[in-house]
Amino acid sequence: MESYIKKIRFLVENIQTIRKHREMKQQELADRIVINMQSLSKIERGVNYPTFDTLEKIMDVTVNKKLGSRV
């Protein structure tokens, strides 16, 4: 379980970095994954952790953005 928590923390710590690298505004990512911007902000700051579904949506959006696709 401890290993899982470390992996989730690592991912959460890098969501903002990935989003900025993809040149996405916080509101744009929040809209695309259907959560409010305050929730995304808390996730990026490590105040809250995303659900698995939310984390999966974030990864889908950022990967598809890189490939030039739209979700």
PyMOL Python script that loads the backbone (N, CA, C, O; Angstrom):
from pymol import cmd

cmd.read_pdbstr("""\
ATOM      1  N   MET A   1       0.821  -1.197   0.000  1.00  0.00           N
ATOM      2  CA  MET A   1       0.000   0.000   0.000  1.00  0.00           C
ATOM      3  C   MET A   1       0.864   1.258   0.000  1.00  0.00           C
ATOM      4  O   MET A   1       0.537   2.233  -0.677  1.00  0.00           O
ATOM      5  N   GLU A   2       1.935   1.244   0.735  1.00  0.00           N
ATOM      6  CA  GLU A   2       2.820   2.400   0.799  1.00  0.00           C
ATOM      7  C   GLU A   2       3.397   2.732  -0.575  1.00  0.00           C
ATOM      8  O   GLU A   2       3.524   3.904  -0.929  1.00  0.00           O
ATOM      9  N   SER A   3       3.740   1.725  -1.335  1.00  0.00           N
ATOM     10  CA  SER A   3       4.264   1.926  -2.688  1.00  0.00           C
ATOM     11  C   SER A   3       3.219   2.591  -3.580  1.00  0.00           C
ATOM     12  O   SER A   3       3.543   3.472  -4.375  1.00  0.00           O
ATOM     13  N   TYR A   4       1.973   2.167  -3.444  1.00  0.00           N
ATOM     14  CA  TYR A   4       0.874   2.742  -4.214  1.00  0.00           C
ATOM     15  C   TYR A   4       0.720   4.228  -3.887  1.00  0.00           C
ATOM     16  O   TYR A   4       0.557   5.047  -4.791  1.00  0.00           O
ATOM     17  N   ILE A   5       0.768   4.575  -2.616  1.00  0.00           N
ATOM     18  CA  ILE A   5       0.626   5.965  -2.190  1.00  0.00           C
ATOM     19  C   ILE A   5       1.771   6.810  -2.742  1.00  0.00           C
ATOM     20  O   ILE A   5       1.549   7.943  -3.168  1.00  0.00           O
ATOM     21  N   LYS A   6       2.973   6.285  -2.742  1.00  0.00           N
ATOM     22  CA  LYS A   6       4.116   7.009  -3.295  1.00  0.00           C
ATOM     23  C   LYS A   6       3.922   7.263  -4.784  1.00  0.00           C
ATOM     24  O   LYS A   6       4.251   8.342  -5.277  1.00  0.00           O
ATOM     25  N   LYS A   7       3.399   6.291  -5.493  1.00  0.00           N
ATOM     26  CA  LYS A   7       3.160   6.457  -6.934  1.00  0.00           C
ATOM     27  C   LYS A   7       2.089   7.500  -7.201  1.00  0.00           C
ATOM     28  O   LYS A   7       2.235   8.316  -8.111  1.00  0.00           O
ATOM     29  N   ILE A   8       1.022   7.484  -6.428  1.00  0.00           N
ATOM     30  CA  ILE A   8      -0.041   8.476  -6.583  1.00  0.00           C
ATOM     31  C   ILE A   8       0.507   9.872  -6.284  1.00  0.00           C
ATOM     32  O   ILE A   8       0.227  10.816  -7.023  1.00  0.00           O
ATOM     33  N   ARG A   9       1.274  10.010  -5.223  1.00  0.00           N
ATOM     34  CA  ARG A   9       1.873  11.312  -4.890  1.00  0.00           C
ATOM     35  C   ARG A   9       2.761  11.804  -6.021  1.00  0.00           C
ATOM     36  O   ARG A   9       2.726  12.983  -6.371  1.00  0.00           O
ATOM     37  N   PHE A  10       3.558  10.906  -6.595  1.00  0.00           N
ATOM     38  CA  PHE A  10       4.426  11.283  -7.706  1.00  0.00           C
ATOM     39  C   PHE A  10       3.603  11.802  -8.881  1.00  0.00           C
ATOM     40  O   PHE A  10       3.941  12.826  -9.475  1.00  0.00           O
ATOM     41  N   LEU A  11       2.528  11.098  -9.215  1.00  0.00           N
ATOM     42  CA  LEU A  11       1.667  11.537 -10.317  1.00  0.00           C
ATOM     43  C   LEU A  11       1.026  12.885 -10.024  1.00  0.00           C
ATOM     44  O   LEU A  11       1.012  13.770 -10.879  1.00  0.00           O
ATOM     45  N   VAL A  12       0.497  13.042  -8.817  1.00  0.00           N
ATOM     46  CA  VAL A  12      -0.163  14.285  -8.432  1.00  0.00           C
ATOM     47  C   VAL A  12       0.820  15.453  -8.493  1.00  0.00           C
ATOM     48  O   VAL A  12       0.471  16.535  -8.964  1.00  0.00           O
ATOM     49  N   GLU A  13       2.022  15.240  -8.027  1.00  0.00           N
ATOM     50  CA  GLU A  13       3.028  16.299  -8.043  1.00  0.00           C
ATOM     51  C   GLU A  13       3.371  16.732  -9.465  1.00  0.00           C
ATOM     52  O   GLU A  13       3.857  17.845  -9.669  1.00  0.00           O
ATOM     53  N   ASN A  14       3.128  15.881 -10.437  1.00  0.00           N
ATOM     54  CA  ASN A  14       3.503  16.193 -11.809  1.00  0.00           C
ATOM     55  C   ASN A  14       2.341  16.602 -12.703  1.00  0.00           C
ATOM     56  O   ASN A  14       2.561  16.925 -13.870  1.00  0.00           O
ATOM     57  N   ILE A  15       1.126  16.598 -12.201  1.00  0.00           N
ATOM     58  CA  ILE A  15      -0.021  16.988 -13.023  1.00  0.00           C
ATOM     59  C   ILE A  15       0.131  18.421 -13.510  1.00  0.00           C
ATOM     60  O   ILE A  15      -0.074  18.694 -14.693  1.00  0.00           O
ATOM     61  N   GLN A  16       0.484  19.334 -12.627  1.00  0.00           N
ATOM     62  CA  GLN A  16       0.646  20.729 -13.024  1.00  0.00           C
ATOM     63  C   GLN A  16       1.768  20.871 -14.054  1.00  0.00           C
ATOM     64  O   GLN A  16       1.622  21.610 -15.028  1.00  0.00           O
ATOM     65  N   THR A  17       2.867  20.180 -13.849  1.00  0.00           N
ATOM     66  CA  THR A  17       3.981  20.236 -14.783  1.00  0.00           C
ATOM     67  C   THR A  17       3.555  19.744 -16.161  1.00  0.00           C
ATOM     68  O   THR A  17       3.868  20.372 -17.173  1.00  0.00           O
ATOM     69  N   ILE A  18       2.843  18.625 -16.199  1.00  0.00           N
ATOM     70  CA  ILE A  18       2.371  18.067 -17.467  1.00  0.00           C
ATOM     71  C   ILE A  18       1.403  19.043 -18.145  1.00  0.00           C
ATOM     72  O   ILE A  18       1.506  19.299 -19.344  1.00  0.00           O
ATOM     73  N   ARG A  19       0.466  19.580 -17.365  1.00  0.00           N
ATOM     74  CA  ARG A  19      -0.516  20.525 -17.914  1.00  0.00           C
ATOM     75  C   ARG A  19       0.174  21.737 -18.522  1.00  0.00           C
ATOM     76  O   ARG A  19      -0.161  22.142 -19.636  1.00  0.00           O
ATOM     77  N   LYS A  20       1.113  22.310 -17.823  1.00  0.00           N
ATOM     78  CA  LYS A  20       1.821  23.485 -18.334  1.00  0.00           C
ATOM     79  C   LYS A  20       2.661  23.146 -19.558  1.00  0.00           C
ATOM     80  O   LYS A  20       2.745  23.931 -20.502  1.00  0.00           O
ATOM     81  N   HIS A  21       3.275  21.980 -19.532  1.00  0.00           N
ATOM     82  CA  HIS A  21       4.068  21.552 -20.686  1.00  0.00           C
ATOM     83  C   HIS A  21       3.190  21.409 -21.928  1.00  0.00           C
ATOM     84  O   HIS A  21       3.641  21.654 -23.047  1.00  0.00           O
ATOM     85  N   ARG A  22       1.944  21.013 -21.726  1.00  0.00           N
ATOM     86  CA  ARG A  22       0.986  20.866 -22.830  1.00  0.00           C
ATOM     87  C   ARG A  22       0.311  22.189 -23.176  1.00  0.00           C
ATOM     88  O   ARG A  22      -0.578  22.243 -24.026  1.00  0.00           O
ATOM     89  N   GLU A  23       0.753  23.271 -22.496  1.00  0.00           N
ATOM     90  CA  GLU A  23       0.237  24.619 -22.724  1.00  0.00           C
ATOM     91  C   GLU A  23      -1.274  24.702 -22.516  1.00  0.00           C
ATOM     92  O   GLU A  23      -1.996  25.321 -23.297  1.00  0.00           O
ATOM     93  N   MET A  24      -1.731  24.059 -21.439  1.00  0.00           N
ATOM     94  CA  MET A  24      -3.143  24.088 -21.080  1.00  0.00           C
ATOM     95  C   MET A  24      -3.341  24.948 -19.839  1.00  0.00           C
ATOM     96  O   MET A  24      -2.549  24.883 -18.899  1.00  0.00           O
ATOM     97  N   LYS A  25      -4.378  25.737 -19.839  1.00  0.00           N
ATOM     98  CA  LYS A  25      -4.748  26.486 -18.645  1.00  0.00           C
ATOM     99  C   LYS A  25      -5.485  25.542 -17.707  1.00  0.00           C
ATOM    100  O   LYS A  25      -6.060  24.540 -18.134  1.00  0.00           O
ATOM    101  N   GLN A  26      -5.458  25.874 -16.438  1.00  0.00           N
ATOM    102  CA  GLN A  26      -6.107  25.043 -15.432  1.00  0.00           C
ATOM    103  C   GLN A  26      -7.602  24.879 -15.750  1.00  0.00           C
ATOM    104  O   GLN A  26      -8.147  23.782 -15.634  1.00  0.00           O
ATOM    105  N   GLN A  27      -8.252  25.970 -16.147  1.00  0.00           N
ATOM    106  CA  GLN A  27      -9.679  25.915 -16.465  1.00  0.00           C
ATOM    107  C   GLN A  27      -9.938  25.000 -17.667  1.00  0.00           C
ATOM    108  O   GLN A  27     -10.930  24.271 -17.683  1.00  0.00           O
ATOM    109  N   GLU A  28      -9.067  25.032 -18.657  1.00  0.00           N
ATOM    110  CA  GLU A  28      -9.228  24.179 -19.840  1.00  0.00           C
ATOM    111  C   GLU A  28      -9.174  22.700 -19.459  1.00  0.00           C
ATOM    112  O   GLU A  28     -10.013  21.910 -19.891  1.00  0.00           O
ATOM    113  N   LEU A  29      -8.187  22.332 -18.653  1.00  0.00           N
ATOM    114  CA  LEU A  29      -8.087  20.934 -18.232  1.00  0.00           C
ATOM    115  C   LEU A  29      -9.276  20.547 -17.360  1.00  0.00           C
ATOM    116  O   LEU A  29      -9.836  19.464 -17.526  1.00  0.00           O
ATOM    117  N   ALA A  30      -9.663  21.414 -16.441  1.00  0.00           N
ATOM    118  CA  ALA A  30     -10.808  21.127 -15.576  1.00  0.00           C
ATOM    119  C   ALA A  30     -12.075  20.912 -16.405  1.00  0.00           C
ATOM    120  O   ALA A  30     -12.839  19.983 -16.141  1.00  0.00           O
ATOM    121  N   ASP A  31     -12.296  21.758 -17.396  1.00  0.00           N
ATOM    122  CA  ASP A  31     -13.471  21.607 -18.263  1.00  0.00           C
ATOM    123  C   ASP A  31     -13.430  20.292 -19.033  1.00  0.00           C
ATOM    124  O   ASP A  31     -14.452  19.619 -19.171  1.00  0.00           O
ATOM    125  N   ARG A  32     -12.272  19.930 -19.525  1.00  0.00           N
ATOM    126  CA  ARG A  32     -12.159  18.720 -20.349  1.00  0.00           C
ATOM    127  C   ARG A  32     -12.308  17.441 -19.544  1.00  0.00           C
ATOM    128  O   ARG A  32     -12.716  16.412 -20.083  1.00  0.00           O
ATOM    129  N   ILE A  33     -11.982  17.496 -18.257  1.00  0.00           N
ATOM    130  CA  ILE A  33     -12.149  16.281 -17.435  1.00  0.00           C
ATOM    131  C   ILE A  33     -13.395  16.359 -16.554  1.00  0.00           C
ATOM    132  O   ILE A  33     -13.652  15.472 -15.740  1.00  0.00           O
ATOM    133  N   VAL A  34     -14.155  17.423 -16.729  1.00  0.00           N
ATOM    134  CA  VAL A  34     -15.452  17.624 -16.083  1.00  0.00           C
ATOM    135  C   VAL A  34     -15.353  17.643 -14.545  1.00  0.00           C
ATOM    136  O   VAL A  34     -16.060  16.919 -13.843  1.00  0.00           O
ATOM    137  N   ILE A  35     -14.451  18.497 -14.059  1.00  0.00           N
ATOM    138  CA  ILE A  35     -14.414  18.816 -12.634  1.00  0.00           C
ATOM    139  C   ILE A  35     -14.271  20.334 -12.536  1.00  0.00           C
ATOM    140  O   ILE A  35     -13.909  20.985 -13.516  1.00  0.00           O
ATOM    141  N   ASN A  36     -14.552  20.898 -11.366  1.00  0.00           N
ATOM    142  CA  ASN A  36     -14.395  22.349 -11.272  1.00  0.00           C
ATOM    143  C   ASN A  36     -12.923  22.702 -11.063  1.00  0.00           C
ATOM    144  O   ASN A  36     -12.121  21.885 -10.611  1.00  0.00           O
ATOM    145  N   MET A  37     -12.599  23.944 -11.407  1.00  0.00           N
ATOM    146  CA  MET A  37     -11.210  24.381 -11.351  1.00  0.00           C
ATOM    147  C   MET A  37     -10.647  24.334  -9.933  1.00  0.00           C
ATOM    148  O   MET A  37      -9.460  24.059  -9.754  1.00  0.00           O
ATOM    149  N   GLN A  38     -11.474  24.596  -8.925  1.00  0.00           N
ATOM    150  CA  GLN A  38     -10.999  24.551  -7.544  1.00  0.00           C
ATOM    151  C   GLN A  38     -10.555  23.137  -7.170  1.00  0.00           C
ATOM    152  O   GLN A  38      -9.564  22.960  -6.462  1.00  0.00           O
ATOM    153  N   SER A  39     -11.283  22.145  -7.643  1.00  0.00           N
ATOM    154  CA  SER A  39     -10.898  20.752  -7.368  1.00  0.00           C
ATOM    155  C   SER A  39      -9.571  20.418  -8.030  1.00  0.00           C
ATOM    156  O   SER A  39      -8.716  19.767  -7.429  1.00  0.00           O
ATOM    157  N   LEU A  40      -9.401  20.863  -9.268  1.00  0.00           N
ATOM    158  CA  LEU A  40      -8.138  20.614  -9.968  1.00  0.00           C
ATOM    159  C   LEU A  40      -6.990  21.321  -9.256  1.00  0.00           C
ATOM    160  O   LEU A  40      -5.901  20.765  -9.119  1.00  0.00           O
ATOM    161  N   SER A  41      -7.235  22.539  -8.807  1.00  0.00           N
ATOM    162  CA  SER A  41      -6.211  23.278  -8.079  1.00  0.00           C
ATOM    163  C   SER A  41      -5.784  22.529  -6.821  1.00  0.00           C
ATOM    164  O   SER A  41      -4.593  22.439  -6.523  1.00  0.00           O
ATOM    165  N   LYS A  42      -6.744  21.997  -6.091  1.00  0.00           N
ATOM    166  CA  LYS A  42      -6.429  21.235  -4.877  1.00  0.00           C
ATOM    167  C   LYS A  42      -5.647  19.970  -5.204  1.00  0.00           C
ATOM    168  O   LYS A  42      -4.757  19.577  -4.449  1.00  0.00           O
ATOM    169  N   ILE A  43      -5.970  19.335  -6.315  1.00  0.00           N
ATOM    170  CA  ILE A  43      -5.236  18.143  -6.733  1.00  0.00           C
ATOM    171  C   ILE A  43      -3.793  18.524  -7.071  1.00  0.00           C
ATOM    172  O   ILE A  43      -2.854  17.855  -6.640  1.00  0.00           O
ATOM    173  N   GLU A  44      -3.622  19.592  -7.838  1.00  0.00           N
ATOM    174  CA  GLU A  44      -2.274  20.016  -8.234  1.00  0.00           C
ATOM    175  C   GLU A  44      -1.424  20.435  -7.039  1.00  0.00           C
ATOM    176  O   GLU A  44      -0.205  20.262  -7.050  1.00  0.00           O
ATOM    177  N   ARG A  45      -2.058  20.979  -6.021  1.00  0.00           N
ATOM    178  CA  ARG A  45      -1.319  21.409  -4.822  1.00  0.00           C
ATOM    179  C   ARG A  45      -1.132  20.283  -3.809  1.00  0.00           C
ATOM    180  O   ARG A  45      -0.440  20.461  -2.807  1.00  0.00           O
ATOM    181  N   GLY A  46      -1.742  19.129  -4.063  1.00  0.00           N
ATOM    182  CA  GLY A  46      -1.605  18.003  -3.154  1.00  0.00           C
ATOM    183  C   GLY A  46      -2.526  18.076  -1.949  1.00  0.00           C
ATOM    184  O   GLY A  46      -2.373  17.304  -1.002  1.00  0.00           O
ATOM    185  N   VAL A  47      -3.480  18.997  -1.977  1.00  0.00           N
ATOM    186  CA  VAL A  47      -4.438  19.113  -0.876  1.00  0.00           C
ATOM    187  C   VAL A  47      -5.410  17.938  -0.920  1.00  0.00           C
ATOM    188  O   VAL A  47      -5.749  17.358   0.112  1.00  0.00           O
ATOM    189  N   ASN A  48      -5.849  17.599  -2.121  1.00  0.00           N
ATOM    190  CA  ASN A  48      -6.717  16.434  -2.346  1.00  0.00           C
ATOM    191  C   ASN A  48      -6.051  15.521  -3.357  1.00  0.00           C
ATOM    192  O   ASN A  48      -5.235  15.966  -4.165  1.00  0.00           O
ATOM    193  N   TYR A  49      -6.394  14.264  -3.311  1.00  0.00           N
ATOM    194  CA  TYR A  49      -5.915  13.324  -4.313  1.00  0.00           C
ATOM    195  C   TYR A  49      -7.052  13.016  -5.276  1.00  0.00           C
ATOM    196  O   TYR A  49      -8.211  12.938  -4.868  1.00  0.00           O
ATOM    197  N   PRO A  50      -6.725  12.841  -6.547  1.00  0.00           N
ATOM    198  CA  PRO A  50      -7.787  12.552  -7.510  1.00  0.00           C
ATOM    199  C   PRO A  50      -8.300  11.124  -7.353  1.00  0.00           C
ATOM    200  O   PRO A  50      -7.583  10.234  -6.896  1.00  0.00           O
ATOM    201  N   THR A  51      -9.547  10.930  -7.738  1.00  0.00           N
ATOM    202  CA  THR A  51     -10.047   9.558  -7.822  1.00  0.00           C
ATOM    203  C   THR A  51      -9.331   8.893  -8.990  1.00  0.00           C
ATOM    204  O   THR A  51      -8.725   9.567  -9.823  1.00  0.00           O
ATOM    205  N   PHE A  52      -9.402   7.591  -9.042  1.00  0.00           N
ATOM    206  CA  PHE A  52      -8.773   6.893 -10.154  1.00  0.00           C
ATOM    207  C   PHE A  52      -9.376   7.356 -11.475  1.00  0.00           C
ATOM    208  O   PHE A  52      -8.650   7.549 -12.450  1.00  0.00           O
ATOM    209  N   ASP A  53     -10.696   7.538 -11.520  1.00  0.00           N
ATOM    210  CA  ASP A  53     -11.364   7.994 -12.747  1.00  0.00           C
ATOM    211  C   ASP A  53     -10.854   9.363 -13.183  1.00  0.00           C
ATOM    212  O   ASP A  53     -10.595   9.588 -14.365  1.00  0.00           O
ATOM    213  N   THR A  54     -10.714  10.269 -12.231  1.00  0.00           N
ATOM    214  CA  THR A  54     -10.214  11.609 -12.555  1.00  0.00           C
ATOM    215  C   THR A  54      -8.772  11.549 -13.041  1.00  0.00           C
ATOM    216  O   THR A  54      -8.417  12.209 -14.017  1.00  0.00           O
ATOM    217  N   LEU A  55      -7.958  10.777 -12.377  1.00  0.00           N
ATOM    218  CA  LEU A  55      -6.561  10.625 -12.787  1.00  0.00           C
ATOM    219  C   LEU A  55      -6.472  10.045 -14.195  1.00  0.00           C
ATOM    220  O   LEU A  55      -5.656  10.481 -15.007  1.00  0.00           O
ATOM    221  N   GLU A  56      -7.311   9.070 -14.471  1.00  0.00           N
ATOM    222  CA  GLU A  56      -7.341   8.474 -15.811  1.00  0.00           C
ATOM    223  C   GLU A  56      -7.740   9.512 -16.865  1.00  0.00           C
ATOM    224  O   GLU A  56      -7.160   9.543 -17.950  1.00  0.00           O
ATOM    225  N   LYS A  57      -8.716  10.356 -16.557  1.00  0.00           N
ATOM    226  CA  LYS A  57      -9.143  11.411 -17.494  1.00  0.00           C
ATOM    227  C   LYS A  57      -8.021  12.412 -17.726  1.00  0.00           C
ATOM    228  O   LYS A  57      -7.797  12.847 -18.856  1.00  0.00           O
ATOM    229  N   ILE A  58      -7.316  12.779 -16.662  1.00  0.00           N
ATOM    230  CA  ILE A  58      -6.202  13.724 -16.800  1.00  0.00           C
ATOM    231  C   ILE A  58      -5.139  13.151 -17.732  1.00  0.00           C
ATOM    232  O   ILE A  58      -4.644  13.841 -18.623  1.00  0.00           O
ATOM    233  N   MET A  59      -4.801  11.902 -17.521  1.00  0.00           N
ATOM    234  CA  MET A  59      -3.786  11.280 -18.371  1.00  0.00           C
ATOM    235  C   MET A  59      -4.270  11.156 -19.820  1.00  0.00           C
ATOM    236  O   MET A  59      -3.500  11.379 -20.754  1.00  0.00           O
ATOM    237  N   ASP A  60      -5.535  10.804 -20.003  1.00  0.00           N
ATOM    238  CA  ASP A  60      -6.090  10.701 -21.359  1.00  0.00           C
ATOM    239  C   ASP A  60      -6.029  12.044 -22.071  1.00  0.00           C
ATOM    240  O   ASP A  60      -5.613  12.116 -23.227  1.00  0.00           O
ATOM    241  N   VAL A  61      -6.439  13.105 -21.390  1.00  0.00           N
ATOM    242  CA  VAL A  61      -6.458  14.436 -22.004  1.00  0.00           C
ATOM    243  C   VAL A  61      -5.046  14.893 -22.335  1.00  0.00           C
ATOM    244  O   VAL A  61      -4.808  15.390 -23.436  1.00  0.00           O
ATOM    245  N   THR A  62      -4.108  14.737 -21.417  1.00  0.00           N
ATOM    246  CA  THR A  62      -2.757  15.228 -21.675  1.00  0.00           C
ATOM    247  C   THR A  62      -2.055  14.413 -22.747  1.00  0.00           C
ATOM    248  O   THR A  62      -1.286  14.971 -23.530  1.00  0.00           O
ATOM    249  N   VAL A  63      -2.296  13.118 -22.804  1.00  0.00           N
ATOM    250  CA  VAL A  63      -1.686  12.293 -23.859  1.00  0.00           C
ATOM    251  C   VAL A  63      -2.321  12.614 -25.208  1.00  0.00           C
ATOM    252  O   VAL A  63      -1.609  12.763 -26.202  1.00  0.00           O
ATOM    253  N   ASN A  64      -3.645  12.723 -25.261  1.00  0.00           N
ATOM    254  CA  ASN A  64      -4.312  13.055 -26.511  1.00  0.00           C
ATOM    255  C   ASN A  64      -3.957  14.444 -26.985  1.00  0.00           C
ATOM    256  O   ASN A  64      -3.876  14.679 -28.190  1.00  0.00           O
ATOM    257  N   LYS A  65      -3.741  15.375 -26.065  1.00  0.00           N
ATOM    258  CA  LYS A  65      -3.322  16.730 -26.430  1.00  0.00           C
ATOM    259  C   LYS A  65      -1.961  16.661 -27.123  1.00  0.00           C
ATOM    260  O   LYS A  65      -1.726  17.358 -28.110  1.00  0.00           O
ATOM    261  N   LYS A  66      -1.077  15.830 -26.609  1.00  0.00           N
ATOM    262  CA  LYS A  66       0.249  15.675 -27.187  1.00  0.00           C
ATOM    263  C   LYS A  66       0.153  15.109 -28.598  1.00  0.00           C
ATOM    264  O   LYS A  66       0.900  15.508 -29.492  1.00  0.00           O
ATOM    265  N   LEU A  67      -0.772  14.178 -28.786  1.00  0.00           N
ATOM    266  CA  LEU A  67      -0.910  13.536 -30.085  1.00  0.00           C
ATOM    267  C   LEU A  67      -1.752  14.357 -31.059  1.00  0.00           C
ATOM    268  O   LEU A  67      -1.906  13.984 -32.222  1.00  0.00           O
ATOM    269  N   GLY A  68      -2.295  15.476 -30.581  1.00  0.00           N
ATOM    270  CA  GLY A  68      -3.072  16.338 -31.456  1.00  0.00           C
ATOM    271  C   GLY A  68      -4.536  15.928 -31.559  1.00  0.00           C
ATOM    272  O   GLY A  68      -5.255  16.434 -32.421  1.00  0.00           O
ATOM    273  N   SER A  69      -4.986  15.027 -30.701  1.00  0.00           N
ATOM    274  CA  SER A  69      -6.372  14.579 -30.714  1.00  0.00           C
ATOM    275  C   SER A  69      -7.171  15.393 -29.706  1.00  0.00           C
ATOM    276  O   SER A  69      -6.610  16.076 -28.849  1.00  0.00           O
ATOM    277  N   ARG A  70      -8.483  15.305 -29.825  1.00  0.00           N
ATOM    278  CA  ARG A  70      -9.356  15.934 -28.832  1.00  0.00           C
ATOM    279  C   ARG A  70     -10.199  14.858 -28.204  1.00  0.00           C
ATOM    280  O   ARG A  70     -10.669  13.944 -28.881  1.00  0.00           O
ATOM    281  N   VAL A  71     -10.391  14.971 -26.891  1.00  0.00           N
ATOM    282  CA  VAL A  71     -11.237  14.010 -26.169  1.00  0.00           C
ATOM    283  C   VAL A  71     -12.656  14.480 -26.236  1.00  0.00           C
ATOM    284  O   VAL A  71     -13.549  13.828 -25.696  1.00  0.00           O
TER     285      VAL A  71
END
""", "prot")
cmd.dss("prot")
cmd.show_as("cartoon", "prot")
cmd.util.cbc("prot")
cmd.orient("prot")
